[in-house]
Each structure stands twice: as structure tokens, then as C-alpha cells.
């Protein structure tokens, strides 16, 4: 797993990213939507 993916998962799990922000990162290939819980 790339470091940026780990950071996205870390911040998502702690509620520091909004859904829109997470979808932006997913859309640009920084993470996969199926890897983000919830």
C-alpha cells in the first residue's frame, strides 16, 4: 500500500475527511472507494 493510501485511510477512519474530499481523492487515484469503510 502506498503512503498516500495509508494517509487517506487514516484520516477517513478518524472522520477528518468529508465524503466529498474522499471521493475527490478516489477520483484522482489516491485510494480505492471499496477500501474506505462506511
C-alpha positions in Angstrom: 0.0 0.0 0.0 1.3 3.4 -0.9 1.9 6.0 1.8 -0.8 8.3 0.4 -3.3 5.5 0.5 -2.4 4.9 4.2 -2.9 8.6 4.9 -6.3 8.7 3.2 -7.4 5.6 5.2 -6.0 7.1 8.4 -7.9 10.4 8.0 -11.1 8.8 6.7 -11.2 6.4 9.7 -10.9 9.3 12.1 -13.6 11.4 10.4 -11.1 14.1 9.2 -12.2 13.8 5.6 -15.7 14.6 4.3 -17.3 12.2 1.8 -16.7 14.8 -1.0 -13.0 15.1 -0.1 -12.6 11.3 0.0 -14.4 10.9 -3.4 -12.1 13.6 -4.9 -9.0 11.6 -3.7 -10.6 8.4 -5.0 -11.4 10.0 -8.3 -7.7 11.0 -8.7 -6.4 7.6 -8.0 -5.1 8.1 -4.4 -7.3 5.4 -2.9 -10.0 3.0 -3.9 -13.5 3.6 -2.8 -14.0 -0.1 -1.8 -11.1 0.3 0.6 -12.8 3.1 2.6 -15.1 1.7 5.2 -18.6 3.2 5.6 
